[in-house]
């Protein structure tokens, strides 16, 4: 009987929101975290974005300038009388995708998660997809 617990899974396309199950014919393990999001009117988006920016600035990545530009786009949009949440969501998605490649991103997920949850709630259902980047499903 092998005690090797390493498993490989190969996919040929997007798998956002999917659950992968591994096992050894005797036992199986599934990890899934589901959350209830806070009501968006209780969220201070400025504070959440500031906290997210601070956390992402601590990551070491050659894409740091791209992350900074994404935050500049968010800040510009939030200055408008009626900010476009999709514009902000796209900028957050870009920043997180760049940050995901950085050294230390995986270790930062627990710190990032509450801010991403609040931001996703503020943005609305269309942007719940960013939750996958920090290991959360709705």
N, CA, C and O atoms as CSV, one atom per row, in Angstrom:
chain,resi,resn,atom,element,x,y,z
A,1,UNK,N,N,0.838,-1.171,0.000
A,1,UNK,CA,C,0.000,0.000,0.000
A,1,UNK,C,C,0.889,1.242,0.000
A,1,UNK,O,O,1.811,1.355,0.808
A,2,UNK,N,N,0.609,2.158,-0.898
A,2,UNK,CA,C,1.393,3.388,-1.013
A,2,UNK,C,C,0.917,4.433,-0.008
A,2,UNK,O,O,-0.283,4.603,0.209
A,3,UNK,N,N,1.871,5.125,0.597
A,3,UNK,CA,C,1.521,6.201,1.524
A,3,UNK,C,C,1.695,7.563,0.866
A,3,UNK,O,O,1.580,8.596,1.525
A,4,UNK,N,N,1.969,7.562,-0.415
A,4,UNK,CA,C,2.159,8.807,-1.146
A,4,UNK,C,C,0.825,9.548,-1.230
A,4,UNK,O,O,-0.139,9.038,-1.800
A,5,UNK,N,N,0.775,10.753,-0.661
A,5,UNK,CA,C,-0.472,11.509,-0.662
A,5,UNK,C,C,-0.512,12.562,-1.762
A,5,UNK,O,O,-1.485,13.311,-1.852
A,6,UNK,N,N,0.514,12.639,-2.595
A,6,UNK,CA,C,0.512,13.603,-3.689
A,6,UNK,C,C,-0.426,13.136,-4.783
A,6,UNK,O,O,-0.417,11.968,-5.170
A,7,UNK,N,N,-1.225,14.049,-5.272
A,7,UNK,CA,C,-2.167,13.739,-6.342
A,7,UNK,C,C,-1.973,14.764,-7.453
A,7,UNK,O,O,-1.676,15.928,-7.186
A,8,UNK,N,N,-2.138,14.339,-8.670
A,8,UNK,CA,C,-2.078,15.251,-9.807
A,8,UNK,C,C,-3.422,15.244,-10.505
A,8,UNK,O,O,-4.042,14.195,-10.684
A,9,UNK,N,N,-3.861,16.423,-10.895
A,9,UNK,CA,C,-5.105,16.553,-11.641
A,9,UNK,C,C,-4.785,17.396,-12.859
A,9,UNK,O,O,-4.183,18.464,-12.742
A,10,UNK,N,N,-5.183,16.924,-14.018
A,10,UNK,CA,C,-4.960,17.641,-15.259
A,10,UNK,C,C,-6.310,18.035,-15.826
A,10,UNK,O,O,-7.239,17.228,-15.875
A,11,UNK,N,N,-6.407,19.301,-16.258
A,11,UNK,CA,C,-7.648,19.766,-16.878
A,11,UNK,C,C,-7.323,20.358,-18.238
A,11,UNK,O,O,-6.186,20.741,-18.512
A,12,UNK,N,N,-8.311,20.423,-19.060
A,12,UNK,CA,C,-8.126,20.988,-20.397
A,12,UNK,C,C,-8.917,22.271,-20.600
A,12,UNK,O,O,-9.173,22.668,-21.737
A,13,UNK,N,N,-9.303,22.914,-19.518
A,13,UNK,CA,C,-10.073,24.151,-19.648
A,13,UNK,C,C,-10.280,24.794,-18.303
A,13,UNK,O,O,-9.740,24.324,-17.301
A,14,UNK,N,N,-11.055,25.867,-18.259
A,14,UNK,CA,C,-11.308,26.579,-17.002
A,14,UNK,C,C,-12.024,25.686,-15.992
A,14,UNK,O,O,-12.877,24.877,-16.357
A,15,UNK,N,N,-11.664,25.843,-14.715
A,15,UNK,CA,C,-12.269,25.018,-13.666
A,15,UNK,C,C,-12.737,25.859,-12.483
A,15,UNK,O,O,-12.947,25.323,-11.395
A,16,UNK,N,N,-12.906,27.178,-12.678
A,16,UNK,CA,C,-13.369,28.030,-11.590
A,16,UNK,C,C,-14.669,27.488,-11.017
A,16,UNK,O,O,-15.591,27.155,-11.761
A,17,UNK,N,N,-14.738,27.400,-9.700
A,17,UNK,CA,C,-15.935,26.934,-9.022
A,17,UNK,C,C,-16.068,25.427,-8.974
A,17,UNK,O,O,-17.076,24.918,-8.485
A,18,UNK,N,N,-15.080,24.698,-9.468
A,18,UNK,CA,C,-15.131,23.239,-9.475
A,18,UNK,C,C,-14.581,22.675,-8.171
A,18,UNK,O,O,-13.810,23.330,-7.469
A,19,UNK,N,N,-14.987,21.466,-7.865
A,19,UNK,CA,C,-14.456,20.754,-6.707
A,19,UNK,C,C,-13.725,19.534,-7.234
A,19,UNK,O,O,-14.247,18.791,-8.065
A,20,UNK,N,N,-12.511,19.337,-6.742
A,20,UNK,CA,C,-11.735,18.157,-7.120
A,20,UNK,C,C,-11.665,17.236,-5.922
A,20,UNK,O,O,-11.427,17.676,-4.797
A,21,UNK,N,N,-11.872,15.971,-6.170
A,21,UNK,CA,C,-11.825,14.990,-5.101
A,21,UNK,C,C,-10.707,14.010,-5.404
A,21,UNK,O,O,-10.566,13.524,-6.526
A,22,UNK,N,N,-9.909,13.729,-4.370
A,22,UNK,CA,C,-8.847,12.742,-4.513
A,22,UNK,C,C,-9.021,11.687,-3.439
A,22,UNK,O,O,-9.674,11.932,-2.424
A,23,UNK,N,N,-8.455,10.544,-3.650
A,23,UNK,CA,C,-8.541,9.472,-2.669
A,23,UNK,C,C,-7.612,8.343,-3.024
A,23,UNK,O,O,-6.885,8.414,-4.016
A,24,UNK,N,N,-7.631,7.288,-2.209
A,24,UNK,CA,C,-6.742,6.150,-2.449
A,24,UNK,C,C,-7.511,4.830,-2.463
A,24,UNK,O,O,-6.971,3.804,-2.050
A,25,UNK,N,N,-8.735,4.836,-2.919
A,25,UNK,CA,C,-9.643,3.686,-2.970
A,25,UNK,C,C,-10.208,3.313,-1.609
A,25,UNK,O,O,-11.172,2.550,-1.554
A,26,UNK,N,N,-9.662,3.808,-0.520
A,26,UNK,CA,C,-10.179,3.517,0.815
A,26,UNK,C,C,-10.814,4.748,1.449
A,26,UNK,O,O,-11.850,4.656,2.107
A,27,UNK,N,N,-10.190,5.890,1.245
A,27,UNK,CA,C,-10.716,7.125,1.817
A,27,UNK,C,C,-10.673,8.214,0.760
A,27,UNK,O,O,-9.903,8.150,-0.199
A,28,UNK,N,N,-11.505,9.197,0.957
A,28,UNK,CA,C,-11.540,10.325,0.038
A,28,UNK,C,C,-11.648,11.606,0.853
A,28,UNK,O,O,-12.174,11.614,1.966
A,29,UNK,N,N,-11.148,12.661,0.287
A,29,UNK,CA,C,-11.178,13.940,0.974
A,29,UNK,C,C,-11.656,15.017,0.016
A,29,UNK,O,O,-11.181,15.111,-1.117
A,30,UNK,N,N,-12.593,15.826,0.475
A,30,UNK,CA,C,-13.071,16.953,-0.305
A,30,UNK,C,C,-12.979,18.186,0.576
A,30,UNK,O,O,-13.490,18.189,1.696
A,31,UNK,N,N,-12.336,19.229,0.084
A,31,UNK,CA,C,-12.251,20.483,0.826
A,31,UNK,C,C,-13.085,21.519,0.086
A,31,UNK,O,O,-12.907,21.736,-1.112
A,32,UNK,N,N,-13.986,22.149,0.808
A,32,UNK,CA,C,-14.894,23.118,0.220
A,32,UNK,C,C,-15.228,24.131,1.293
A,32,UNK,O,O,-15.609,23.752,2.400
A,33,UNK,N,N,-15.096,25.386,0.995
A,33,UNK,CA,C,-15.455,26.427,1.947
A,33,UNK,C,C,-16.538,27.281,1.323
A,33,UNK,O,O,-16.357,27.834,0.238
A,34,UNK,N,N,-17.652,27.388,2.005
A,34,UNK,CA,C,-18.753,28.204,1.538
A,34,UNK,C,C,-18.982,29.321,2.543
A,34,UNK,O,O,-18.804,29.130,3.746
A,35,UNK,N,N,-19.376,30.484,2.049
A,35,UNK,CA,C,-19.580,31.627,2.935
A,35,UNK,C,C,-20.898,32.320,2.619
A,35,UNK,O,O,-21.475,32.123,1.549
A,36,UNK,N,N,-21.362,33.126,3.551
A,36,UNK,CA,C,-22.461,34.053,3.333
A,36,UNK,C,C,-21.840,35.440,3.314
A,36,UNK,O,O,-21.128,35.819,4.244
A,37,UNK,N,N,-22.105,36.189,2.268
A,37,UNK,CA,C,-21.512,37.517,2.159
A,37,UNK,C,C,-22.321,38.541,2.932
A,37,UNK,O,O,-23.543,38.442,3.035
A,38,UNK,N,N,-21.615,39.530,3.475
A,38,UNK,CA,C,-22.227,40.639,4.199
A,38,UNK,C,C,-23.029,41.488,3.213
A,38,UNK,O,O,-22.708,41.529,2.025
A,39,UNK,N,N,-24.054,42.155,3.693
A,39,UNK,CA,C,-24.817,43.063,2.844
A,39,UNK,C,C,-23.915,44.197,2.371
A,39,UNK,O,O,-23.166,44.774,3.159
A,40,UNK,N,N,-23.989,44.507,1.100
A,40,UNK,CA,C,-23.058,45.469,0.513
A,40,UNK,C,C,-23.181,46.875,1.091
A,40,UNK,O,O,-22.199,47.617,1.079
A,41,UNK,N,N,-24.346,47.268,1.596
A,41,UNK,CA,C,-24.473,48.627,2.138
A,41,UNK,C,C,-23.711,48.808,3.451
A,41,UNK,O,O,-23.526,49.938,3.904
A,42,UNK,N,N,-23.268,47.710,4.065
A,42,UNK,CA,C,-22.488,47.774,5.302
A,42,UNK,C,C,-20.983,47.820,5.047
A,42,UNK,O,O,-20.197,47.841,5.994
A,43,UNK,N,N,-20.580,47.835,3.793
A,43,UNK,CA,C,-19.164,47.736,3.441
A,43,UNK,C,C,-18.623,49.095,3.019
A,43,UNK,O,O,-19.209,49.780,2.180
A,44,UNK,N,N,-17.493,49.475,3.615
A,44,UNK,CA,C,-16.792,50.687,3.222
A,44,UNK,C,C,-15.771,50.285,2.158
A,44,UNK,O,O,-14.679,49.820,2.484
A,45,UNK,N,N,-16.126,50.463,0.903
A,45,UNK,CA,C,-15.280,49.984,-0.191
A,45,UNK,C,C,-13.920,50.679,-0.198
A,45,UNK,O,O,-12.917,50.061,-0.554
A,46,UNK,N,N,-13.873,51.943,0.189
A,46,UNK,CA,C,-12.592,52.655,0.233
A,46,UNK,C,C,-11.629,51.963,1.199
A,46,UNK,O,O,-10.463,51.747,0.870
A,47,UNK,N,N,-12.125,51.615,2.397
A,47,UNK,CA,C,-11.280,50.938,3.389
A,47,UNK,C,C,-10.848,49.558,2.904
A,47,UNK,O,O,-9.700,49.156,3.096
A,48,UNK,N,N,-11.769,48.839,2.278
A,48,UNK,CA,C,-11.440,47.493,1.787
A,48,UNK,C,C,-10.372,47.550,0.695
A,48,UNK,O,O,-9.439,46.747,0.693
A,49,UNK,N,N,-10.506,48.485,-0.218
A,49,UNK,CA,C,-9.518,48.605,-1.289
A,49,UNK,C,C,-8.164,49.052,-0.753
A,49,UNK,O,O,-7.122,48.594,-1.223
A,50,UNK,N,N,-8.179,49.941,0.226
A,50,UNK,CA,C,-6.926,50.389,0.852
A,50,UNK,C,C,-6.213,49.211,1.526
A,50,UNK,O,O,-5.000,49.057,1.389
A,51,UNK,N,N,-6.964,48.386,2.249
A,51,UNK,CA,C,-6.381,47.212,2.913
A,51,UNK,C,C,-5.853,46.211,1.895
A,51,UNK,O,O,-4.769,45.654,2.065
A,52,UNK,N,N,-6.627,45.985,0.833
A,52,UNK,CA,C,-6.192,45.061,-0.212
A,52,UNK,C,C,-4.910,45.563,-0.873
A,52,UNK,O,O,-3.980,44.790,-1.103
A,53,UNK,N,N,-4.866,46.844,-1.173
A,53,UNK,CA,C,-3.674,47.426,-1.804
A,53,UNK,C,C,-2.450,47.267,-0.904
A,53,UNK,O,O,-1.370,46.921,-1.384
A,54,UNK,N,N,-2.607,47.512,0.371
A,54,UNK,CA,C,-1.502,47.367,1.324
A,54,UNK,C,C,-0.986,45.932,1.333
A,54,UNK,O,O,0.222,45.698,1.303
A,55,UNK,N,N,-1.906,44.975,1.374
A,55,UNK,CA,C,-1.496,43.562,1.392
A,55,UNK,C,C,-0.789,43.166,0.094
A,55,UNK,O,O,0.221,42.464,0.127
A,56,UNK,N,N,-1.311,43.609,-1.035
A,56,UNK,CA,C,-0.702,43.241,-2.320
A,56,UNK,C,C,0.637,43.933,-2.530
A,56,UNK,O,O,1.501,43.409,-3.233
A,57,UNK,N,N,0.816,45.100,-1.931
A,57,UNK,CA,C,2.102,45.803,-2.054
A,57,UNK,C,C,3.231,45.072,-1.347
A,57,UNK,O,O,4.400,45.318,-1.644
A,58,UNK,N,N,2.909,44.180,-0.419
A,58,UNK,CA,C,3.941,43.426,0.294
A,58,UNK,C,C,4.436,42.219,-0.514
A,58,UNK,O,O,5.437,41.601,-0.151
A,59,UNK,N,N,3.749,41.889,-1.588
A,59,UNK,CA,C,4.153,40.754,-2.413
A,59,UNK,C,C,5.279,41.170,-3.353
A,59,UNK,O,O,5.328,42.310,-3.814
A,60,UNK,N,N,6.164,40.251,-3.626
A,60,UNK,CA,C,7.277,40.509,-4.542
A,60,UNK,C,C,6.930,39.915,-5.901
A,60,UNK,O,O,6.831,38.698,-6.061
A,61,UNK,N,N,6.748,40.807,-6.879
A,61,UNK,CA,C,6.403,40.354,-8.220
A,61,UNK,C,C,6.908,41.344,-9.260
A,61,UNK,O,O,6.910,42.550,-9.013
A,62,UNK,N,N,7.331,40.859,-10.406
A,62,UNK,CA,C,7.723,41.770,-11.484
A,62,UNK,C,C,6.522,42.549,-12.036
A,62,UNK,O,O,6.702,43.530,-12.757
A,63,UNK,N,N,5.313,42.123,-11.704
A,63,UNK,CA,C,4.090,42.785,-12.165
A,63,UNK,C,C,3.592,43.849,-11.193
A,63,UNK,O,O,2.442,44.274,-11.298
A,64,UNK,N,N,4.420,44.290,-10.256
A,64,UNK,CA,C,3.981,45.245,-9.235
A,64,UNK,C,C,3.432,46.533,-9.854
A,64,UNK,O,O,2.438,47.073,-9.367
A,65,UNK,N,N,4.057,47.024,-10.907
A,65,UNK,CA,C,3.580,48.245,-11.577
A,65,UNK,C,C,2.194,48.040,-12.174
A,65,UNK,O,O,1.370,48.953,-12.156
A,66,UNK,N,N,1.933,46.847,-12.703
A,66,UNK,CA,C,0.615,46.544,-13.264
A,66,UNK,C,C,-0.448,46.516,-12.165
A,66,UNK,O,O,-1.574,46.970,-12.370
A,67,UNK,N,N,-0.086,45.986,-11.014
A,67,UNK,CA,C,-1.006,45.970,-9.874
A,67,UNK,C,C,-1.302,47.412,-9.452
A,67,UNK,O,O,-2.453,47.762,-9.194
A,68,UNK,N,N,-0.271,48.236,-9.384
A,68,UNK,CA,C,-0.452,49.641,-9.010
A,68,UNK,C,C,-1.353,50.367,-10.007
A,68,UNK,O,O,-2.192,51.174,-9.607
A,69,UNK,N,N,-1.185,50.088,-11.306
A,69,UNK,CA,C,-2.037,50.725,-12.325
A,69,UNK,C,C,-3.491,50.302,-12.168
A,69,UNK,O,O,-4.401,51.106,-12.368
A,70,UNK,N,N,-3.708,49.044,-11.811
A,70,UNK,CA,C,-5.079,48.568,-11.590
A,70,UNK,C,C,-5.722,49.326,-10.430
A,70,UNK,O,O,-6.894,49.695,-10.505
A,71,UNK,N,N,-4.966,49.560,-9.365
A,71,UNK,CA,C,-5.500,50.322,-8.235
A,71,UNK,C,C,-5.734,51.785,-8.606
A,71,UNK,O,O,-6.684,52.399,-8.120
A,72,UNK,N,N,-4.891,52.343,-9.449
A,72,UNK,CA,C,-5.117,53.708,-9.926
A,72,UNK,C,C,-6.429,53.781,-10.706
A,72,UNK,O,O,-7.187,54.741,-10.563
A,73,UNK,N,N,-6.697,52.761,-11.535
A,73,UNK,CA,C,-7.963,52.704,-12.277
A,73,UNK,C,C,-9.156,52.654,-11.319
A,73,UNK,O,O,-10.163,53.327,-11.539
A,74,UNK,N,N,-9.037,51.851,-10.256
A,74,UNK,CA,C,-10.117,51.754,-9.263
A,74,UNK,C,C,-10.351,53.097,-8.593
A,74,UNK,O,O,-11.490,53.545,-8.458
A,75,UNK,N,N,-9.261,53.739,-8.174
A,75,UNK,CA,C,-9.370,55.020,-7.477
A,75,UNK,C,C,-9.988,56.079,-8.384
A,75,UNK,O,O,-10.809,56.876,-7.928
A,76,UNK,N,N,-9.607,56.100,-9.655
A,76,UNK,CA,C,-10.189,57.049,-10.608
A,76,UNK,C,C,-11.691,56.813,-10.756
A,76,UNK,O,O,-12.476,57.761,-10.793
A,77,UNK,N,N,-12.077,55.561,-10.839
A,77,UNK,CA,C,-13.501,55.230,-11.006
A,77,UNK,C,C,-14.301,55.603,-9.767
A,77,UNK,O,O,-15.428,56.082,-9.885
A,78,UNK,N,N,-13.739,55.391,-8.585
A,78,UNK,CA,C,-14.446,55.700,-7.343
A,78,UNK,C,C,-14.634,57.206,-7.132
A,78,UNK,O,O,-15.483,57.610,-6.337
A,79,UNK,N,N,-13.864,58.033,-7.822
A,79,UNK,CA,C,-14.007,59.487,-7.714
A,79,UNK,C,C,-15.244,59.992,-8.456
A,79,UNK,O,O,-15.698,61.111,-8.217
A,80,UNK,N,N,-15.784,59.178,-9.345
A,80,UNK,CA,C,-16.946,59.586,-10.125
A,80,UNK,C,C,-18.192,59.609,-9.249
A,80,UNK,O,O,-18.271,58.914,-8.236
A,81,UNK,N,N,-19.159,60.415,-9.657
A,81,UNK,CA,C,-20.418,60.519,-8.910
A,81,UNK,C,C,-21.121,59.162,-8.828
A,81,UNK,O,O,-21.620,58.778,-7.770
A,82,UNK,N,N,-21.157,58.447,-9.941
A,82,UNK,CA,C,-21.735,57.099,-9.975
A,82,UNK,C,C,-20.685,56.143,-10.521
A,82,UNK,O,O,-20.633,55.902,-11.727
A,83,UNK,N,N,-19.848,55.598,-9.644
A,83,UNK,CA,C,-18.792,54.694,-10.130
A,83,UNK,C,C,-19.389,53.427,-10.760
A,83,UNK,O,O,-20.398,52.894,-10.297
A,84,UNK,N,N,-18.742,52.974,-11.811
A,84,UNK,CA,C,-19.144,51.752,-12.506
A,84,UNK,C,C,-18.500,50.561,-11.790
A,84,UNK,O,O,-17.284,50.382,-11.837
A,85,UNK,N,N,-19.324,49.759,-11.135
A,85,UNK,CA,C,-18.803,48.622,-10.369
A,85,UNK,C,C,-18.107,47.601,-11.264
A,85,UNK,O,O,-17.171,46.932,-10.828
A,86,UNK,N,N,-18.555,47.480,-12.502
A,86,UNK,CA,C,-17.883,46.550,-13.414
A,86,UNK,C,C,-16.463,47.012,-13.735
A,86,UNK,O,O,-15.555,46.190,-13.853
A,87,UNK,N,N,-16.269,48.309,-13.876
A,87,UNK,CA,C,-14.921,48.845,-14.106
A,87,UNK,C,C,-14.020,48.543,-12.915
A,87,UNK,O,O,-12.865,48.149,-13.082
A,88,UNK,N,N,-14.553,48.731,-11.723
A,88,UNK,CA,C,-13.791,48.455,-10.510
A,88,UNK,C,C,-13.515,46.954,-10.399
A,88,UNK,O,O,-12.405,46.548,-10.056
A,89,UNK,N,N,-14.514,46.144,-10.687
A,89,UNK,CA,C,-14.351,44.686,-10.643
A,89,UNK,C,C,-13.285,44.206,-11.612
A,89,UNK,O,O,-12.487,43.331,-11.277
A,90,UNK,N,N,-13.267,44.775,-12.815
A,90,UNK,CA,C,-12.255,44.391,-13.802
A,90,UNK,C,C,-10.856,44.757,-13.312
A,90,UNK,O,O,-9.911,43.990,-13.496
A,91,UNK,N,N,-10.725,45.915,-12.696
A,91,UNK,CA,C,-9.417,46.339,-12.180
A,91,UNK,C,C,-8.973,45.429,-11.029
A,91,UNK,O,O,-7.799,45.067,-10.945
A,92,UNK,N,N,-9.894,45.064,-10.155
A,92,UNK,CA,C,-9.567,44.162,-9.050
A,92,UNK,C,C,-9.164,42.796,-9.596
A,92,UNK,O,O,-8.189,42.199,-9.140
A,93,UNK,N,N,-9.911,42.316,-10.559
A,93,UNK,CA,C,-9.606,41.026,-11.175
A,93,UNK,C,C,-8.203,41.043,-11.778
A,93,UNK,O,O,-7.446,40.086,-11.609
A,94,UNK,N,N,-7.848,42.123,-12.479
A,94,UNK,CA,C,-6.498,42.251,-13.051
A,94,UNK,C,C,-5.443,42.244,-11.958
A,94,UNK,O,O,-4.451,41.520,-12.048
A,95,UNK,N,N,-5.658,43.051,-10.926
A,95,UNK,CA,C,-4.673,43.140,-9.839
A,95,UNK,C,C,-4.470,41.784,-9.171
A,95,UNK,O,O,-3.338,41.389,-8.892
A,96,UNK,N,N,-5.558,41.076,-8.917
A,96,UNK,CA,C,-5.453,39.774,-8.250
A,96,UNK,C,C,-4.794,38.730,-9.146
A,96,UNK,O,O,-4.036,37.887,-8.667
A,97,UNK,N,N,-5.079,38.785,-10.426
A,97,UNK,CA,C,-4.436,37.834,-11.337
A,97,UNK,C,C,-2.938,38.071,-11.420
A,97,UNK,O,O,-2.168,37.114,-11.497
A,98,UNK,N,N,-2.508,39.331,-11.406
A,98,UNK,CA,C,-1.069,39.617,-11.362
A,98,UNK,C,C,-0.481,39.170,-10.028
A,98,UNK,O,O,0.587,38.560,-9.985
A,99,UNK,N,N,-1.179,39.477,-8.947
A,99,UNK,CA,C,-0.687,39.148,-7.603
A,99,UNK,C,C,-0.600,37.641,-7.393
A,99,UNK,O,O,0.276,37.163,-6.672
A,100,UNK,N,N,-1.484,36.908,-8.006
A,100,UNK,CA,C,-1.517,35.456,-7.854
A,100,UNK,C,C,-0.202,34.812,-8.294
A,100,UNK,O,O,0.143,33.729,-7.821
A,101,UNK,N,N,0.522,35.456,-9.179
A,101,UNK,CA,C,1.798,34.935,-9.683
A,101,UNK,C,C,2.975,35.287,-8.765
A,101,UNK,O,O,4.092,34.810,-8.968
A,102,UNK,N,N,2.719,36.114,-7.768
A,102,UNK,CA,C,3.791,36.622,-6.907
A,102,UNK,C,C,4.225,35.611,-5.865
A,102,UNK,O,O,3.448,34.759,-5.433
A,103,UNK,N,N,5.498,35.728,-5.469
A,103,UNK,CA,C,5.988,34.948,-4.337
A,103,UNK,C,C,5.230,35.400,-3.099
A,103,UNK,O,O,5.117,36.599,-2.840
A,104,UNK,N,N,4.716,34.460,-2.342
A,104,UNK,CA,C,4.027,34.786,-1.105
A,104,UNK,C,C,2.521,34.935,-1.233
A,104,UNK,O,O,1.844,35.139,-0.226
A,105,UNK,N,N,1.973,34.839,-2.445
A,105,UNK,CA,C,0.528,35.001,-2.597
A,105,UNK,C,C,-0.230,33.933,-1.811
A,105,UNK,O,O,-1.169,34.250,-1.081
A,106,UNK,N,N,0.169,32.682,-1.956
A,106,UNK,CA,C,-0.530,31.588,-1.268
A,106,UNK,C,C,-0.515,31.785,0.248
A,106,UNK,O,O,-1.500,31.493,0.927
A,107,UNK,N,N,0.599,32.277,0.768
A,107,UNK,CA,C,0.705,32.499,2.210
A,107,UNK,C,C,-0.142,33.694,2.660
A,107,UNK,O,O,-0.449,33.821,3.845
A,108,UNK,N,N,-0.514,34.555,1.737
A,108,UNK,CA,C,-1.299,35.755,2.058
A,108,UNK,C,C,-2.805,35.548,1.947
A,108,UNK,O,O,-3.576,36.437,2.309
A,109,UNK,N,N,-3.228,34.410,1.461
A,109,UNK,CA,C,-4.647,34.191,1.183
A,109,UNK,C,C,-5.526,34.417,2.412
A,109,UNK,O,O,-6.585,35.033,2.300
A,110,UNK,N,N,-5.110,33.936,3.574
A,110,UNK,CA,C,-5.943,34.112,4.770
A,110,UNK,C,C,-6.130,35.580,5.128
A,110,UNK,O,O,-7.184,35.958,5.640
A,111,UNK,N,N,-5.128,36.412,4.868
A,111,UNK,CA,C,-5.238,37.847,5.133
A,111,UNK,C,C,-6.060,38.548,4.053
A,111,UNK,O,O,-6.783,39.502,4.341
A,112,UNK,N,N,-5.948,38.078,2.819
A,112,UNK,CA,C,-6.671,38.678,1.703
A,112,UNK,C,C,-8.163,38.334,1.714
A,112,UNK,O,O,-9.002,39.153,1.337
A,113,UNK,N,N,-8.480,37.115,2.151
A,113,UNK,CA,C,-9.841,36.577,2.038
A,113,UNK,C,C,-10.940,37.507,2.567
A,113,UNK,O,O,-11.903,37.749,1.838
A,114,UNK,N,N,-10.851,38.044,3.795
A,114,UNK,CA,C,-11.977,38.867,4.260
A,114,UNK,C,C,-12.187,40.128,3.417
A,114,UNK,O,O,-13.319,40.581,3.251
A,115,UNK,N,N,-11.114,40.686,2.893
A,115,UNK,CA,C,-11.241,41.885,2.058
A,115,UNK,C,C,-11.849,41.536,0.697
A,115,UNK,O,O,-12.693,42.270,0.182
A,116,UNK,N,N,-11.421,40.427,0.125
A,116,UNK,CA,C,-11.976,39.990,-1.161
A,116,UNK,C,C,-13.459,39.651,-1.000
A,116,UNK,O,O,-14.260,39.958,-1.882
A,117,UNK,N,N,-13.830,39.022,0.113
A,117,UNK,CA,C,-15.236,38.703,0.367
A,117,UNK,C,C,-16.069,39.984,0.420
A,117,UNK,O,O,-17.139,40.055,-0.185
A,118,UNK,N,N,-15.584,40.987,1.138
A,118,UNK,CA,C,-16.323,42.248,1.248
A,118,UNK,C,C,-16.391,42.984,-0.086
A,118,UNK,O,O,-17.430,43.540,-0.443
A,119,UNK,N,N,-15.292,42.987,-0.811
A,119,UNK,CA,C,-15.269,43.652,-2.116
A,119,UNK,C,C,-16.231,42.961,-3.078
A,119,UNK,O,O,-16.977,43.629,-3.794
A,120,UNK,N,N,-16.219,41.635,-3.099
A,120,UNK,CA,C,-17.128,40.885,-3.973
A,120,UNK,C,C,-18.582,41.173,-3.611
A,120,UNK,O,O,-19.427,41.314,-4.494
A,121,UNK,N,N,-18.869,41.259,-2.329
A,121,UNK,CA,C,-20.230,41.576,-1.900
A,121,UNK,C,C,-20.632,42.960,-2.382
A,121,UNK,O,O,-21.746,43.144,-2.873
A,122,UNK,N,N,-19.747,43.929,-2.249
A,122,UNK,CA,C,-20.035,45.296,-2.684
A,122,UNK,C,C,-20.236,45.357,-4.198
A,122,UNK,O,O,-21.114,46.069,-4.685
A,123,UNK,N,N,-19.416,44.605,-4.941
A,123,UNK,CA,C,-19.515,44.612,-6.399
A,123,UNK,C,C,-20.797,43.945,-6.898
A,123,UNK,O,O,-21.371,44.377,-7.898
A,124,UNK,N,N,-21.244,42.900,-6.210
A,124,UNK,CA,C,-22.452,42.192,-6.621
A,124,UNK,C,C,-22.163,40.832,-7.215
A,124,UNK,O,O,-21.007,40.459,-7.420
A,125,UNK,N,N,-23.227,40.095,-7.490
A,125,UNK,CA,C,-23.131,38.686,-7.911
A,125,UNK,C,C,-22.244,38.452,-9.119
A,125,UNK,O,O,-21.571,37.424,-9.201
A,126,UNK,N,N,-22.230,39.378,-10.049
A,126,UNK,CA,C,-21.421,39.197,-11.256
A,126,UNK,C,C,-19.941,39.061,-10.923
A,126,UNK,O,O,-19.183,38.493,-11.710
A,127,UNK,N,N,-19.515,39.574,-9.768
A,127,UNK,CA,C,-18.094,39.575,-9.413
A,127,UNK,C,C,-17.737,38.561,-8.337
A,127,UNK,O,O,-16.631,38.607,-7.798
A,128,UNK,N,N,-18.639,37.651,-8.014
A,128,UNK,CA,C,-18.318,36.614,-7.034
A,128,UNK,C,C,-17.194,35.720,-7.529
A,128,UNK,O,O,-16.586,34.994,-6.742
A,129,UNK,N,N,-16.910,35.765,-8.836
A,129,UNK,CA,C,-15.849,34.934,-9.411
A,129,UNK,C,C,-14.475,35.265,-8.817
A,129,UNK,O,O,-13.590,34.410,-8.828
A,130,UNK,N,N,-14.274,36.472,-8.304
A,130,UNK,CA,C,-12.967,36.801,-7.717
A,130,UNK,C,C,-12.732,36.041,-6.422
A,130,UNK,O,O,-11.593,35.933,-5.967
A,131,UNK,N,N,-13.796,35.510,-5.820
A,131,UNK,CA,C,-13.656,34.755,-4.574
A,131,UNK,C,C,-12.834,33.481,-4.777
A,131,UNK,O,O,-12.155,33.023,-3.858
A,132,UNK,N,N,-12.898,32.918,-5.968
A,132,UNK,CA,C,-12.182,31.677,-6.268
A,132,UNK,C,C,-10.679,31.861,-6.064
A,132,UNK,O,O,-9.983,30.915,-5.695
A,133,UNK,N,N,-10.179,33.061,-6.301
A,133,UNK,CA,C,-8.746,33.326,-6.170
A,133,UNK,C,C,-8.253,33.189,-4.740
A,133,UNK,O,O,-7.055,33.023,-4.511
A,134,UNK,N,N,-9.168,33.256,-3.770
A,134,UNK,CA,C,-8.774,33.091,-2.365
A,134,UNK,C,C,-9.444,31.849,-1.747
A,134,UNK,O,O,-9.565,31.746,-0.526
A,135,UNK,N,N,-9.878,30.908,-2.606
A,135,UNK,CA,C,-10.371,29.623,-2.138
A,135,UNK,C,C,-11.748,29.628,-1.521
A,135,UNK,O,O,-12.016,28.848,-0.607
A,136,UNK,N,N,-12.639,30.497,-2.004
A,136,UNK,CA,C,-13.977,30.600,-1.449
A,136,UNK,C,C,-15.006,30.402,-2.540
A,136,UNK,O,O,-14.800,30.827,-3.677
A,137,UNK,N,N,-16.111,29.759,-2.204
A,137,UNK,CA,C,-17.254,29.610,-3.105
A,137,UNK,C,C,-18.505,30.093,-2.403
A,137,UNK,O,O,-18.571,30.133,-1.174
A,138,UNK,N,N,-19.479,30.454,-3.185
A,138,UNK,CA,C,-20.776,30.882,-2.644
A,138,UNK,C,C,-21.759,29.747,-2.830
A,138,UNK,O,O,-22.923,29.870,-2.450
